[in-house]
Amino acid sequence: MKAFLRFVLKPMSFIPALCMMYFIYSFSAQDGNTSSQLSYEISCKIVETASTLLGEELTPQQVDSIATRFHGVLRKLAHMTEYFVLAITVAFPLYVYGLRGIWLMLAAGFICVAFACSDEYHQSFVAGRGPSKRDVLIDSFGAFWGILLVRIVCWVGRKTVFRPLAKNHPRQRQYAESPQYYDSEPPRRSAPPYAGPYNGGYSPEDSPSPRRDKCTSDQLSEDMSLRKLVHDLKEQKHPIP
């Protein structure tokens, strides 16, 4: 059941990207006067909101002057923001389907840049508008940061949030409990064979070790000292004529 739901829901992850493409296409379909008027009204709303937050009262003439001055900048920022969001909605489904690293950036970047070029070409058929290479560069710049954000967020999530879940996954536990998991570990280095005094083969008791050699040498030195002491006592008791 989970596999079936995953098979059905994974393609649906592209729906936000398709919605964002339709949103951009609908704005590009507006004629030049309608698009300029809409961006001008948004600029006026931003200036009025900023003046209210700063506690300054501006006259309609001042609002119009400031909005007209920053009207072009606002349109370019809107272009970059649109493709920033589009890149996020395109890169995330590609990441879900297994694209990582440079391949994710190439695939998502190609889709966003290709759509930007097609959108500018579409504007050449709209009254009062035309294609612009500078807009394509601005759109590509916004798309780059969107793709980079997806890479950073997914990498951090994989290293922090999803790593414990991956370890507790039933497949991972089954693999960890299987004999192949232990057979895949590198073999441990064993001690070299040692010919023992009884069976001629290797046994842990007969294996040479620095600690055993040290104990044996200490014991031999004690035995030799004891023998020397007994020999000296016998010589004192029975001196040689």
MOKAPE-V489322 format. One record per run of one state. SS is the DSSP state (H for helix, E for strand, C for the rest). FROM is the first residue (numbers start at 1). TO is the last residue. Records with the same first field share a line. If there is no record, write none. Layout:
SS=FROM-TO / FROM-TO
//
This chain:
C=1-1 / 29-31 / 55-59 / 70-70 / 97-100 / 124-132 / 168-169 / 178-178 / 184-209 / 238-241
H=2-28 / 32-54 / 60-69 / 71-96 / 101-123 / 133-167 / 170-177 / 179-183 / 210-237
//
